[in-house]
Amino acid sequence: MIKTVIIDDHELSRYGINVLLTAAHDIEICGEAETASEGLKLIKTYTPHIALVNLHLQDDSGIEVVKRIKQVSSITKIVIFNAQAMEDSVREAFAAGTDSYCTRTIAKEKLAEAIYVTHKGGNWLDSAIAKILIQNLQLQQLVVTPSLKIKRVCRQYSLSSRELEILQMIAIGDRNNQIANKLFLSVGTVRSHVHRILTKLDCQNRAQAATKAIVEGLIDSPETNQIGLTA
């Protein structure tokens, strides 16, 4: 069973999530909290696998709650369940230690999927949020010289400079033929690179790879480079 705690100041929202996830059978709701302090007590008591957290709580910032959960329980993974999908909030949440992020408009079956993926060590990003991030990346030219953080993460996953370049193109929605045209490569060569990228990142498909690229900070832009933030 995947032990889960819900931290949300909206009673109706907590009730709906509880009903939805209880129906999944392999997800156990250990407790609910409407404040950050109550939520942290639940984390300490149950050490859940998953904490579903709303960013806007009455007594504290959801970002601070994320940081404190990570301090209290090293095994608890965090899924943000928020009303809005503002890019700054998404970036700040992941920088604080969030594992996955979804909005209240998410399809009910997708919420359980987000929990399964996160529990297995993956990152899950709501398609509505991914669309916003990708659109902004498309408006900003990718940095030619990777930042130090990008270089470090590339070493961690043994990604070559070419694989990083292709991964960045995947993240902004380019297909194999588009990548091939831009890099003057054959589609077969691009396909081979994509296969190696998925293997190295332990991803099953391009969508997962794009999400991981954003979460791990493998995408950089002039704006993020200037202010010291990464995706």
WOMO-V537238 format. One line per field, one symbol per residue. ss: DSSP state (A for helix, B for strand, O for the rest). psi: psi as a letter, one per 20 degrees, with the letter a starting at -180 (. if undefined). burial: I if it has 9 or more other ideal C-beta (glycine too) atoms within 8 Angstrom, else O. A space follows every 50 residues. Layout:
ss: ???
psi: ???
burial: ???
This chain:
ss: OBBBBBBOOOAAAAAAAAAAAAOOOOBBBBBBBOOAAAAAAAAAAAOOOB BBBOOBOOOOBAAAAAAAAAAAOOOOBBBBBBOOOOAAAAAAAAAAOOOB BBBOOOOAAAAAAAAAAAAOOOOOBOAAAAAAAAAAAAAOOBOOOOOAAA AAAAAAAOOOAAAAAAAAAAAOOOOAAAAAAAAOOOAAAAAAAAAAAAAA AOOOOAAAAAAAAAAOOOOOBAAAAAAOOOO
psi: qoppppopjoghgggggggghhiigjppohrqqirgghghghghgimrhp oopphnrhirphghggghghhhoiipqpopnqhrmpgghgghghhijqhr prrijqqhhhghghgggghjjrpppphhghggggghhhhppqpgoqrhgg gghghhjlprhghgghghhghjjprghgggghjlrqhggghgggghghgh ilqhrhghggghgggikjpqrhghhgjjqr.
burial: OIIIIIIIOOOOIIOOIIOIIOOIOOIOIIIIIIIIOIIIIIIOOIIIII IIIIIOIOOIOIIIIIIIIIOIIOOIIIIIIIOOIOIOIIIIIIOIIIII IIIOOIOOOIIIIIIIIIIOOIIIIIOIIIOIIIOIIOOIOIIOOIIOII IOIIOOOOIOOOIIIIIIIIIIOOOIOIIIOOIOOOIOIIIOIIOIIIOI IOIOOOOIIIIIIIIOIIIIIOOIIOOOOII
